Amino acid sequence: MAKAVFYHAGCPVCVSAEQDILNLIPKDTVEVIHLGTDKAKVGQAAEAGVKSVPALVLANGNVLHINFGASIDDLK
């Protein structure tokens, strides 16, 4: 089974959303990627359709943008 991927940049909005996501979704079904510390994955996030973080990319490819912490372009 494919995992969901939660992308964030470490800002307070992102950290709060990460905690909420991990309380809702079993930790073994979601991968958390901190784009502030793993800049190599910014392109992967953009290709998946992420426009801003925090965002959750579901296993079926749908992207859920949660609030607005930072634009993906600001992270490049």
Long-range contacts (C-beta under 8 A, 24 or more apart in sequence): 1-29, 1-59, 2-59, 3-29, 3-30, 3-31, 3-59, 4-29, 4-30, 4-31, 4-56, 4-57, 4-58, 4-59, 5-30, 5-31, 5-32, 5-33, 5-48, 5-56, 5-57, 6-30, 6-31, 6-32, 6-33, 6-54, 6-55, 6-56, 6-57, 7-33, 7-35, 7-41, 7-45, 7-50, 7-53, 7-54, 7-55, 7-56, 7-57, 8-32, 8-33, 8-34, 8-35, 8-36, 8-53, 8-54, 8-55, 8-69, 9-34, 9-35, 9-36, 9-53, 9-54, 9-69, 9-70, 9-75, 10-34, 10-36, 10-37, 11-69, 11-70, 13-54, 13-67, 13-68, 13-69, 14-53, 14-54, 14-69, 14-70, 17-54, 17-66, 17-67, 17-69, 18-54, 21-56, 21-66, 29-59, 30-56, 35-75, 36-75, 39-75, 42-72, 42-75, 42-76, 45-72, 46-72
